[in-house]
Amino acid sequence: MNLRETLGRRLLLLDGATGTQLQARGLGSGQTPELWNIERREDMIAIHHSYYAAGADLVLSNTFGVNRLKLRNCPYSVDELVAAALENLRAARDQAGHGWLGVDIGPTGHLMAPMGDLDFDEAVASFSETIRAGAAAGADAVVIETMTDLQECRAALLAAKETGLPVFCSITVDKT
């Protein structure tokens, strides 16, 4: 049964905090976690596999911060990082023998206009690039998470809808 057919029929378990697992394996403060998709592939596969082995149905790629706005000085392209992330996730899933692949989408790291300098259309374009790369690499779903700005979440959602994949969204709110 594919993911879309499963939705609404039973509870789905998602993975846990990838960042915490990366830190436990040596990711230092200020380092870019997404570089591990290429530079520490075996670690990423092991982390993903541990979530599948623990019973997760949907595990998210290490792409939370992959967008052209955040990674301007990165030695790898968005497409390279996303493709490597999904390849690692697929390897872990294949080892476990079950589960789905989610392309993880986090905030751009910029404030949306008028409070900041990020134009809505530029946000959509940035999210679209990452999400299209995830879909092309075989993601089963798009997971937009930890958004604090509803307009930024909306931009990511519009980009995700272009793929036809199931989309999950979460926002983070505080007292203000």
C-alpha positions in Angstrom: 0.0 0.0 0.0 1.4 3.4 -0.9 1.6 6.4 1.5 -1.5 8.1 0.1 -3.6 5.0 0.5 -2.4 4.6 4.1 -3.2 8.1 5.2 -6.4 8.2 7.3 -6.4 4.4 7.7 -3.8 4.2 10.6 -1.5 6.3 12.6 1.9 7.0 11.1 5.1 7.2 13.1 7.6 9.7 12.0 11.3 9.8 12.9 12.9 11.9 15.6 15.4 14.7 15.9 18.1 14.2 13.2 20.1 17.2 14.5 20.4 15.6 17.9 21.7 12.4 16.3 24.2 14.3 14.2 25.5 16.1 17.3 25.9 12.8 19.0 28.1 11.7 16.0 30.3 14.8 16.1 28.5 17.6 14.3 29.9 20.8 15.8 28.3 24.1 16.5 28.0 26.2 13.4 28.6 23.3 11.0 26.2 22.6 8.2 24.4 19.3 8.8 23.3 18.9 5.2 26.9 18.4 4.1 26.8 15.1 5.8 24.6 13.8 3.0 27.7 13.7 0.8 30.6 13.8 3.2 29.4 11.4 5.9 27.0 9.2 4.0 27.4 6.1 6.2 26.5 8.1 9.3 23.4 9.5 7.6 22.3 6.0 6.5 22.8 4.7 10.1 20.8 7.5 11.6 17.9 7.0 9.2 18.1 3.2 9.6 17.8 3.5 13.4 14.5 5.3 13.0 13.1 2.7 10.6 14.4 -0.1 12.9 12.6 1.6 15.8 9.3 1.4 13.9 9.1 4.8 12.1 6.9 4.6 9.0 8.1 7.9 7.5 11.7 9.1 7.9 12.7 12.5 6.8 15.7 13.4 4.6 18.5 15.5 6.0 17.3 18.5 4.0 15.8 20.7 6.6 18.2 23.6 5.7 18.7 22.8 2.0 17.6 25.9 0.1 19.6 28.3 -2.1 19.0 31.2 0.4 20.7 29.4 3.3 23.5 27.6 1.4 24.9 30.4 -0.8 28.5 29.5 -0.1 28.0 25.7 -0.1 30.3 23.6 -2.3 27.3 21.5 -3.4 24.2 22.5 -5.3 20.7 22.1 -3.9 20.1 19.3 -6.4 23.3 17.5 -5.3 22.5 17.7 -1.6 18.8 16.7 -2.0 19.7 13.7 -4.3 22.3 12.5 -1.9 20.0 12.9 1.1 17.2 10.8 -0.6 19.8 8.2 -1.8 20.9 7.8 1.9 17.3 7.6 3.1 16.5 5.0 0.4 19.5 2.9 1.4 18.3 3.0 5.1 14.8 2.1 4.1 15.9 -0.8 1.9 18.0 -2.2 4.8 15.0 -1.9 7.1 12.6 -3.4 4.5 9.8 -1.0 5.1 8.8 2.7 5.2 8.5 5.8 3.2 10.8 8.7 2.3 10.0 12.3 3.2 11.8 15.3 1.9 12.2 17.6 4.8 11.7 21.4 4.3 12.6 23.9 7.0 12.5 27.7 7.1 14.7 29.7 4.7 16.4 31.5 7.5 15.2 34.8 6.3 12.3 37.0 7.4 9.5 37.5 5.0 8.7 41.0 3.7 7.7 43.5 5.0 9.5 42.5 8.3 12.5 41.2 6.4 13.9 41.1 2.9 12.5 37.9 1.6 9.9 38.4 -1.2 7.1 35.8 -1.2 7.7 34.8 -4.8 11.5 34.3 -4.1 10.5 32.1 -1.1 8.2 30.0 -3.3 11.0 29.7 -5.9 13.5 28.6 -3.3 11.2 26.0 -1.8 10.2 24.8 -5.3 13.8 24.1 -6.2 14.4 21.9 -3.1 11.0 20.2 -3.3 11.2 19.4 -7.0 14.7 17.9 -6.4 13.2 15.7 -3.6 10.3 14.6 -5.8 12.7 13.8 -8.6 14.9 11.8 -6.2 11.9 9.6 -5.2 10.4 11.2 -2.1 7.0 9.8 -1.1 5.9 13.0 0.8 6.9 16.6 1.5 7.2 17.5 5.2 7.3 21.2 5.9 8.3 21.7 9.5 9.2 24.2 12.3 7.8 27.2 10.4 7.2 30.3 12.5 5.8 32.5 9.8 2.5 31.5 8.2 3.4 33.3 5.0 6.7 31.4 4.7 4.7 28.2 5.4 2.2 29.1 2.7 5.1 29.7 0.3 6.5 26.2 1.0 3.0 24.7 0.7 2.4 26.3 -2.7 5.7 24.9 -3.9 5.0 21.4 -2.5 1.5 21.3 -4.1 3.2 21.4 -7.5 4.5 17.9 -7.0 1.3 16.2 -6.3 2.9 14.4 -3.3 1.2 14.2 0.1 2.2 17.2 2.2 2.5 17.5 6.0 3.0 20.9 7.7 3.9 21.9 11.2 4.3 25.3 12.7 6.0 26.5 15.8 4.4 29.2 17.9 5.3 31.1 21.0 3.5 33.6 23.3 4.1 36.5 20.9 
